[in-house]
Amino acid sequence: MVGFIVLVWRRILEPWYEERLYKGVEISGVWEGSIEYPTGGKNNLVIDLRRKGYAVTGSAVCVEGVDKGMRWNLVGTFRNNILTFTYDSASKREIDRGAGGYYLVNNGRTLKGGCFYHDDSDNTMHFFESEMRLVRS
């Protein structure tokens, strides 16, 4: 019974309550940007973010570059104009994953930051910086 109450609180009541209290900037929408890997290569991304309370979910797709056609799922939070998230490949055949942090600038139209990611070719962690621009809210 306690497990059921906790489940209802975390999945239904807590998000509903946070959405009512949320006073921050709305970041839901479609964002575009490009990333350049420190090991070489570049990708142009389109990211669709959805915010409910402080929770953020989304998806990203590479529309041009070395990972063209790849998709990733994002899960994170947005508090005090800072977006933090983890991401992983939408494909069950890929192990691509990492974590990112971005802060909102330009009156809510630009996210600046970067991501740590695992490079499978040499089994190391790397970091890239990037900017994402809001193209549709």
N, C-alpha and C positions, 0 to 999 in steps of 0.2 A: 504494500500500500504506500509506504514512504517513497519507494522508487517511482511509482506512478505520479505522485504529487510533485516530485522533483522534475520528472519528465515534462509534465504539464507546465510547470513554472518556467523551465528553461526554453521550451520550444514555442509556447504560446503566450504566456503572461509577461515574461521578461521582455521579449521583443516588442510586444504591444505597448508596454509601459515606457520603454526607452524611446519609441517613436513619438509618444505623447510629450515626453520631456525634451526631446532633441531640439536644440536651438541653433545648431551649427549651419554651415554652408551646405547647400545641396550639391553633391558630386555625382549623382546618378546621371548617366549619359554615355555618349560615345566619345572616346578620346583617341587621338592619333599621335604617333611619334616614331622616332627611329632610334635604334641602339647600335652601337659599334662595339664589338667584342674586343677585349684587349689582345686576344690571340689571333685576331683577324676576322673579317667578315662583318656584314651589316644586315640588319633586318628593319623593315618598315612594319609597324604593328597597328592594329585597330583593336581597341580595348573597350568592352561594354561593361560598365560598372553599375551595380544596383545597391543602394543603401537603404537599410531599414533600421532605424535607431542608430546605434553606433556600428552595427555589423555591416560589412561590405562583402558582396560576392560579385563575381564577374567572370568574363571569359576574354581571352586574347587570341588573336589570329595573326599570323605573319602573312602579309599580303604581297611582300616582295623581299627578296634576299636569300641568304643561305638556308634559312629554315622555311621557305615559302610553303604555305599550306598547313604548317603545324599549328595546333591549337593547345591552349593551356587554360586551366581552371584556376581562379583566384579566390582566396578566402582571407578576410582580414577585418580590421577596424579603422574607423576614422574618428579621431578625437583631437580637439585643439588644432585643427587644420593640418594634421599629420595623418597620412594613410600608411599603415603597416599591413603587410600581407605575406602569405606564403602562396606559392603556385606550384602546380605539377601538370604534367602532360595530360591532355584529355584522352590520349591513346593508351591503351593497355600494353602496347608494344614498346613504349618509350619510357625511359627513367628520368627524363628531364624534369628538374625541380629546383626551387630556390626560395629566397625570401627577399622582400623589397621594402623600401621606405621612401615615401615622397611627401613633400610639403606643398601646400597650396599657395600660389602667388598670382600676381597679375589680376587681382580682383576676382579670383575664383576661376580663371580661364586656363591656368597652366599648373601642372604638377611637375615639380623638380625633385630629382632624387636619383635612386639607382637600385640595383639588385645584386645580391650574391647568388652565384649559381655554380653548380657542379659541372665540370668539363669532363665528359666521359672519355675523351681521347687520351688524356694524361692523368685522369683520376685526381684532379685538384680542384680547389675552389677559386673562383675569380669574381671580380666586381666590375660593373660598368655603371656609368652615370648616364642619365638621359632626361629629356623633358617630354611631357605629353600635353597636347593641346586639346581643349574641349571643342568638339566640332558639332555636337548635337546633344541638347539636354532633354 
